Amino acid sequence: MQPSGVEAAIRELEQDVKKVQEAISMLKRIRAQRTENGAGRSRGHRRLSAQARRRISEAAKKRWAALRTVKK
């Protein structure tokens, strides 16, 4: 007895589903390994101290002041 086209299509789709499920499980394993190793974790925002912000601000003001004097 020869399988009909519908049965062959069903078998093919079931094979595709198996492949997709295997790929998903592999990706989940990779994700689990990355989180165990610390990779893939997002960093928090870096916080600058008030003193560091002040130093950066003063340096930027000096640069802009120097640029303005050069243009004049």
N, C-alpha and C positions, 0 to 999 in steps of 0.2 A: 504494500500500500504506500503510495507516494504522498508525502505531506502537502497540504494545500499551501498556497501563498500566505494565507493568514497565519497558519501555524508556524511557518518559517519566519515570518515577521515577528511573531511573538517570541520565538526562541532567540532571535537576534537581539531584540530589545531587552530580554532578560539577561543576556550576556553583557550588553552595554550597561545595564543597571548594576551588575556585579562589579564591572570595571570602575564605575563611578563610586560605588560604595568603598571599594578598596582604596581608591585615590583619596577619598574623604578621610578614611581612617588613617592613612599614611600622613596626611597633612595635619591631622589632630595630634598624632604622635610627635611630629616635628614641632608643633606649637608647644606641646607639653615640655619637650626637651629644652626649647628656647627659654621658657619661663622658669624652668628649674635652674638653668645656668645663668639667669639674670639678663639674658639678651632679650630684646623686645620690650623691656620695661621702659616706660617713658620717664624722663627726668622731671622733677618738679621745677618750678620757676626759681631761678637763682635770685637771691635777695642781696642787694648791696647795702652796705652799712651807710649811715648818713655821712660819715667821713669820706667814704669812697665816692658817693654821689657828688659831694662837694668838690673833691679833687678833680673829678671828670668834668664838672661844670666849669671850674676855674680854667682848666686846660683848654676847653672848647672856647671859652670867652677870649683867652689869649690868642688862640689860632685865628678867630674871627677878627679880632682887633688888628693883628698883624696883616691879615688879608686886606682889611679896609685901608690901612696906612700905605700898603703897596699900591693900591688902586689910585690913591690920591696923588 
